Amino acid sequence: MADFTYLLRPKLFEDFVGQQHIVSEDSPLRHLVKNAQMPHAFFYGPPGCGKTTLARIIATALDFPFYEFNATSLKVEQLRKIFAQYENALQKPLIFIDEVHRLAKNQQEVLLPVMETNAVLVIGASTENPYFSLTAAMRSRSMLFELKAHSDEDLHALAKRACDKEDLVLDEEALRYLVISSNGDARAMLKLLEFVSVGKKEIRLEDLKALRPHSLNDGTGEASVHYDLISAMIKSIRGSDPDAAVYYLARLIEGGENPAFIARRLVILASEDIGNANPQALTLCTSAMTSVAQIGYPESRIILSQAVIYLCASPKSNSAYLAINRAQEAIRSGEVLPIPENIQQHNKNYRYPHDFGGWVEQRYLSKEMKFVEFKPIGYEQKMGEWLKQIRR
């Protein structure tokens, strides 16, 4: 059986599909490679977006030997062996480390000296932003590049290339499902095509759904029908129309949308559009998300339906959403206030509210600012009233 991922892996920048902000001819990275000034770099982005392929292309363009490791199984001795091998060589190797956010501190410390002297070129890859897992010393010696999920157009081009190479025939319905359900993950798409084509050249929608009954979508792909449907469901819930909301939920389910994605969107809505008007909405949706992850289809459709109807019938308030927006905007506008001394750590002038019956007047902001406005809606109205009573 042909390995589609291997067969279609590009060897040159010109053959790379997508990520034009990084691989286009006039991009900074291409300029650095062209002038043999490629820095140590860390690529991060969703699965199947081309991180490893990009590292291989760079190694080819620079004519560097390529060594590939995974941080979860990388041994320090393996690194030291390579360092010794190229200690006096005219050519330096490219060491590629996947899952770089899992690099242990001792592994990072071993890499630092050779990164400092540029004895090797280190490139790492991660599905998470490695900025938060790498030490400051590692970050100061490298550059970060973010890769995006492939667009539907990118995947469509790759699928066409694979079909042409392997003489496969997909009708428009099957091709569309192959692309949309892969959620920007080129590897996942090619693997599905690879396995579905075993023993056959004509691929139908039913063949694809037999191996992938539900979309891999998690909401990060390009806007398309599934995105329009989730938007319509959210807006119907916000507008308190349970019939419309359940209809769009059914459309999403029948279209193979990942139930976990739907549940996550409901959790967000529970805070953004209902919030403290009915705090129980967040609890119920969080429980629904946990249940859906454990149960899956077909039964999880009932759990999702219950959550959708509950959200539709709940009073609506976006005050929590507005409050954090206002606070963040104030900070971005330069309102970075000093913390009053009385609430700094170990300050003896701090007044413990419980010693004063639950509330005592004291300064918590060095400047009076207002972000939270309680709306006279549902439970939120009670919260505003209680706060006024507490302060009395």
C-alpha positions as CSV (number, residue, x, y, z in Angstrom):
1,M,0.0,0.0,0.0
2,A,1.4,3.4,-1.0
3,D,2.2,5.9,1.7
4,F,0.4,9.0,0.4
5,T,2.0,11.3,3.0
6,Y,5.5,10.2,1.9
7,L,4.7,10.2,-1.8
8,L,3.2,13.7,-1.7
9,R,5.7,15.3,0.7
10,P,7.3,18.2,-1.2
11,K,11.1,18.5,-1.5
12,L,11.2,22.1,-2.5
13,F,9.6,25.4,-1.2
14,E,7.9,25.8,-4.6
15,D,6.0,22.6,-4.2
16,F,4.8,23.4,-0.6
17,V,1.0,23.9,-0.4
18,G,-0.2,26.6,1.9
19,Q,1.7,28.6,4.6
20,Q,2.5,31.3,2.1
21,H,3.3,33.8,4.9
22,I,6.3,31.5,5.6
23,V,7.3,29.8,2.4
24,S,6.6,32.4,-0.3
25,E,9.6,33.6,-2.2
26,D,9.6,37.0,-0.6
27,S,9.1,35.8,3.0
28,P,11.7,36.4,5.7
29,L,12.3,32.7,6.2
30,R,13.0,32.1,2.5
31,H,15.3,35.1,2.5
32,L,17.3,33.7,5.4
33,V,17.5,30.2,3.9
34,K,18.6,31.6,0.5
35,N,21.4,33.6,2.2
36,A,22.4,30.6,4.3
37,Q,21.5,32.5,7.5
38,M,18.8,30.3,8.8
39,P,18.5,30.8,12.6
40,H,17.5,28.1,15.2
41,A,13.7,28.0,14.9
42,F,10.6,26.6,16.4
43,F,7.5,26.0,14.3
44,Y,4.2,25.7,16.0
45,G,0.7,25.0,14.7
46,P,-2.1,22.4,14.5
47,P,-1.4,18.8,13.4
48,G,-0.8,18.2,9.7
49,C,0.1,21.8,8.8
50,G,3.6,21.0,7.4
51,K,6.0,21.6,10.3
52,T,8.1,18.5,9.7
53,T,8.0,18.9,5.9
54,L,9.1,22.5,6.2
55,A,12.1,21.4,8.3
56,R,13.1,18.8,5.7
57,I,12.8,21.3,2.9
58,I,15.1,23.7,4.8
59,A,17.7,20.9,5.3
60,T,17.6,20.1,1.6
61,A,17.9,23.7,0.6
62,L,20.9,24.2,2.9
63,D,22.3,20.7,2.1
64,F,22.5,19.8,5.8
65,P,22.2,16.2,7.1
66,F,18.8,15.8,8.7
67,Y,18.3,14.1,12.1
68,E,14.8,13.7,13.4
69,F,13.8,13.1,17.0
70,N,10.8,13.3,19.3
71,A,11.2,15.1,22.6
72,T,9.3,12.4,24.5
73,S,11.9,9.8,23.6
74,L,15.0,11.9,23.0
75,K,18.1,10.8,24.9
76,V,20.8,13.3,25.8
77,E,23.4,10.7,24.7
78,Q,22.0,10.7,21.2
79,L,22.5,14.5,20.9
80,R,26.1,14.3,22.3
81,K,26.9,11.6,19.8
82,I,25.9,13.8,16.9
83,F,27.7,16.8,18.3
84,A,30.9,14.7,18.5
85,Q,30.5,13.4,15.0
86,Y,30.3,16.9,13.5
87,E,32.7,18.6,15.9
88,N,35.4,19.3,13.3
89,A,33.3,18.8,10.2
90,L,32.9,21.5,7.5
91,Q,29.2,20.7,7.3
92,K,26.8,21.0,10.2
93,P,23.6,18.9,10.8
94,L,20.0,20.0,11.2
95,I,18.6,18.5,14.3
96,F,14.8,18.4,14.2
97,I,12.9,17.8,17.4
98,D,9.1,17.2,17.3
99,E,6.9,17.8,20.4
100,V,9.5,20.4,21.4
101,H,7.3,21.7,24.2
102,R,8.1,18.4,26.0
103,L,11.8,19.1,26.1
104,A,13.1,18.5,29.6
105,K,15.3,21.2,31.2
106,N,18.5,19.0,31.0
107,Q,17.8,18.4,27.2
108,Q,17.5,22.1,26.7
109,E,20.7,22.7,28.6
110,V,22.6,20.3,26.4
111,L,21.4,22.1,23.3
112,L,22.3,25.6,24.5
113,P,26.1,25.5,23.9
114,V,25.8,24.2,20.3
115,M,23.0,26.7,19.6
116,E,25.3,29.4,20.9
117,T,28.2,28.5,18.7
118,N,25.9,27.5,15.8
119,A,27.7,24.1,15.6
120,V,24.3,22.6,14.6
121,L,21.0,24.0,13.4
122,V,18.2,23.2,15.8
123,I,14.5,23.3,14.5
124,G,11.7,22.2,16.8
125,A,8.0,21.6,16.1
126,S,5.0,21.6,18.4
127,T,1.2,21.8,18.3
128,E,1.5,24.2,21.3
129,N,3.2,27.6,21.4
130,P,6.7,26.6,22.7
131,Y,7.3,30.1,24.1
132,F,5.8,29.0,27.4
133,S,7.8,25.7,27.7
134,L,11.2,26.8,26.5
135,T,13.7,28.5,28.8
136,A,14.5,32.1,28.3
137,A,18.0,31.1,27.1
138,M,16.5,28.9,24.4
139,R,14.1,31.6,23.3
140,S,16.8,34.2,23.0
141,R,18.8,32.0,20.6
142,S,15.9,31.2,18.2
143,M,13.0,32.4,16.2
144,L,9.3,31.4,16.5
145,F,7.2,30.8,13.4
146,E,3.5,30.1,13.6
147,L,1.9,27.8,11.0
148,K,-1.9,27.8,10.4
149,A,-4.3,25.0,9.7
150,H,-4.5,24.4,5.9
151,S,-7.4,26.1,4.2
152,D,-10.0,24.1,2.3
153,E,-8.4,25.3,-0.9
154,D,-5.0,23.9,0.2
155,L,-6.5,20.5,1.0
156,H,-8.5,20.5,-2.2
157,A,-5.3,21.0,-4.2
158,L,-3.5,18.3,-2.2
159,A,-6.4,15.9,-2.7
160,K,-6.4,16.5,-6.4
161,R,-2.7,16.0,-6.6
162,A,-3.0,12.6,-4.7
163,C,-5.9,11.5,-6.9
164,D,-3.9,12.3,-10.1
165,K,-0.8,10.5,-8.8
166,E,-2.7,7.4,-7.8
167,D,-5.4,7.4,-10.6
168,L,-8.3,7.8,-8.0
169,V,-11.7,9.1,-8.9
170,L,-13.8,11.1,-6.3
171,D,-17.1,12.8,-7.1
172,E,-17.6,16.3,-5.9
173,E,-19.6,15.2,-2.8
174,A,-16.9,12.8,-1.7
175,L,-14.1,15.3,-2.4
176,R,-15.9,18.0,-0.4
177,Y,-16.4,15.7,2.6
178,L,-12.7,14.5,2.4
179,V,-11.6,18.2,2.6
180,I,-14.1,19.6,5.1
181,S,-13.9,16.7,7.5
182,S,-10.1,16.9,7.7
183,N,-10.2,20.3,9.5
184,G,-7.1,21.7,7.9
185,D,-5.0,18.6,8.7
186,A,-3.2,17.4,5.5
187,R,-1.8,14.3,7.1
188,A,-5.2,13.2,8.3
189,M,-6.7,13.8,4.9
190,L,-4.0,11.9,3.0
191,K,-4.2,9.0,5.5
192,L,-7.9,8.7,5.0
193,L,-7.5,8.7,1.3
194,E,-4.7,6.2,1.5
195,F,-6.8,3.7,3.5
196,V,-10.1,4.2,1.7
197,S,-8.4,3.6,-1.7
198,V,-7.1,0.1,-0.8
199,G,-8.4,-2.2,-3.5
200,K,-10.5,0.5,-5.3
201,K,-10.0,3.5,-7.6
202,E,-13.5,5.0,-7.4
203,I,-14.2,6.6,-4.0
204,R,-17.7,7.4,-2.8
205,L,-19.0,9.5,0.1
206,E,-20.2,6.3,1.8
207,D,-16.6,4.8,1.6
208,L,-15.2,7.9,3.4
209,K,-17.9,8.0,6.1
210,A,-17.4,4.3,6.8
211,L,-13.8,5.1,7.9
212,R,-14.5,8.6,9.2
213,P,-18.1,8.9,10.3
214,H,-17.6,12.3,11.9
215,S,-15.7,15.5,11.0
216,L,-12.4,16.2,12.8
217,N,-13.4,19.8,12.9
218,D,-12.7,21.8,16.0
219,G,-13.6,25.1,14.7
220,T,-10.2,26.2,13.5
221,G,-10.7,25.5,9.8
222,E,-11.8,27.8,7.0
223,A,-15.3,29.2,7.0
224,S,-17.6,26.9,5.1
225,V,-21.0,25.3,5.4
226,H,-20.3,23.7,8.8
227,Y,-19.2,27.1,10.1
228,D,-22.4,28.8,8.8
229,L,-24.5,26.1,10.6
230,I,-22.7,26.5,13.9
231,S,-23.2,30.3,13.6
232,A,-26.9,29.8,12.8
233,M,-27.3,27.5,15.9
234,I,-25.5,30.0,18.2
235,K,-27.6,32.9,16.9
236,S,-30.8,30.9,17.3
237,I,-29.9,30.1,20.9
238,R,-29.0,33.8,21.6
239,G,-32.4,34.7,20.1
240,S,-34.2,32.2,22.3
241,D,-35.7,30.2,19.4
242,P,-35.4,26.5,20.5
243,D,-37.0,25.1,17.3
244,A,-34.5,26.8,15.1
245,A,-31.6,26.0,17.4
246,V,-32.5,22.2,17.5
247,Y,-32.9,22.2,13.7
248,Y,-29.4,23.6,13.1
249,L,-28.1,21.2,15.8
250,A,-29.6,18.3,13.8
251,R,-28.0,19.6,10.6
252,L,-24.7,19.7,12.3
253,I,-25.1,16.1,13.6
254,E,-26.3,14.8,10.2
255,G,-23.4,16.5,8.6
256,G,-20.9,14.6,10.8
257,E,-19.8,17.5,13.0
258,N,-17.7,16.4,15.9
259,P,-20.0,16.4,19.0
260,A,-17.1,17.6,21.2
261,F,-16.8,20.8,19.0
262,I,-20.5,21.5,19.4
263,A,-20.3,21.0,23.1
264,R,-17.4,23.4,23.5
265,R,-19.2,26.1,21.6
266,L,-22.2,25.7,23.9
267,V,-19.9,26.1,27.0
268,I,-18.6,29.3,25.5
269,L,-22.1,30.6,24.8
270,A,-23.2,29.8,28.3
271,S,-20.8,32.4,29.6
272,E,-20.8,34.9,26.7
273,D,-24.6,35.2,26.2
274,I,-26.2,33.9,29.4
275,G,-23.5,34.4,32.1
276,N,-24.8,35.4,35.5
277,A,-28.3,35.8,34.4
278,N,-28.4,32.0,34.9
279,P,-25.0,30.7,36.2
280,Q,-26.3,27.2,36.2
281,A,-26.1,27.2,32.3
282,L,-22.3,27.0,32.5
283,T,-22.5,24.1,34.9
284,L,-24.9,22.2,32.7
285,C,-23.0,22.8,29.5
286,T,-19.7,21.8,31.1
287,S,-21.4,18.6,32.3
288,A,-22.7,18.1,28.7
289,M,-19.2,18.5,27.3
290,T,-17.8,15.9,29.7
291,S,-20.6,13.5,28.9
292,V,-20.3,13.9,25.2
293,A,-16.6,13.2,25.3
294,Q,-17.3,9.9,27.2
295,I,-20.4,8.8,25.2
296,G,-20.1,10.0,21.6
297,Y,-22.8,9.5,19.0
298,P,-25.6,8.5,18.6
299,E,-26.6,9.0,22.3
300,S,-24.7,12.3,22.7
301,R,-27.2,14.0,20.3
302,I,-29.7,13.8,23.2
303,I,-27.4,15.5,25.6
304,L,-26.6,18.2,23.1
305,S,-30.3,18.7,22.5
306,Q,-31.0,19.1,26.2
307,A,-28.3,21.7,26.6
308,V,-29.4,23.6,23.5
309,I,-33.0,23.8,24.7
310,Y,-31.9,24.8,28.2
311,L,-29.8,27.6,26.8
312,C,-32.6,28.9,24.6
313,A,-35.0,29.1,27.6
314,S,-32.4,30.8,29.8
315,P,-32.4,34.6,30.4
316,K,-29.6,36.3,28.4
317,S,-26.9,38.6,29.6
318,N,-23.5,39.4,28.0
319,S,-22.3,41.5,31.0
320,A,-19.4,39.2,31.8
321,Y,-18.3,39.3,28.1
322,L,-18.5,43.1,28.1
323,A,-16.7,43.5,31.4
324,I,-13.6,41.6,30.4
325,N,-13.6,43.4,27.1
326,R,-13.6,46.8,28.8
327,A,-10.9,45.8,31.3
328,Q,-8.6,44.4,28.6
329,E,-9.1,47.5,26.4
330,A,-8.2,49.8,29.4
331,I,-5.0,47.8,29.9
332,R,-4.1,48.0,26.2
333,S,-4.7,51.7,26.3
334,G,-2.1,52.2,29.0
335,E,-4.1,51.8,32.2
336,V,-1.5,49.7,33.9
337,L,-2.1,50.7,37.5
338,P,0.1,50.2,40.5
339,I,-1.3,47.8,43.0
340,P,-2.3,49.7,46.2
341,E,0.0,49.0,49.1
342,N,-2.7,47.8,51.4
343,I,-3.4,44.7,49.2
344,Q,0.2,43.9,48.3
345,Q,1.7,40.7,49.8
346,H,2.4,40.7,53.6
347,N,1.2,44.3,54.0
348,K,0.1,45.0,57.6
349,N,-2.4,47.6,56.5
350,Y,-4.6,45.0,54.7
351,R,-8.0,44.9,56.3
352,Y,-9.4,41.3,56.4
353,P,-13.1,41.6,55.4
354,H,-14.1,38.6,57.6
355,D,-12.9,40.5,60.7
356,F,-15.5,43.2,59.8
357,G,-18.6,41.1,59.3
358,G,-17.8,40.2,55.6
359,W,-17.1,43.7,54.1
360,V,-14.9,46.7,55.0
361,E,-14.2,49.8,52.9
362,Q,-10.7,49.9,51.5
363,R,-8.9,50.6,48.2
364,Y,-8.4,47.8,45.7
365,L,-7.6,49.9,42.7
366,S,-5.3,52.9,42.7
367,K,-7.7,54.7,40.4
368,E,-11.5,54.4,40.3
369,M,-12.6,52.4,37.3
370,K,-15.9,50.8,36.2
371,F,-16.1,47.6,34.1
372,V,-18.9,45.5,35.5
373,E,-22.5,46.5,35.0
374,F,-25.1,44.2,36.4
375,K,-28.2,43.9,34.2
376,P,-31.7,43.6,35.7
377,I,-32.0,40.1,34.2
378,G,-32.6,36.8,35.9
379,Y,-30.2,35.8,38.6
380,E,-27.9,38.7,37.7
381,Q,-30.4,41.2,39.1
382,K,-30.1,39.4,42.5
383,M,-26.3,39.5,42.3
384,G,-26.4,43.3,41.8
385,E,-28.8,43.8,44.6
386,W,-26.8,41.5,46.9
387,L,-23.6,43.5,46.1
388,K,-25.3,46.7,47.0
389,Q,-26.5,45.2,50.3
390,I,-23.0,43.9,51.2
391,R,-21.5,47.3,50.6
392,R,-24.1,48.9,53.0
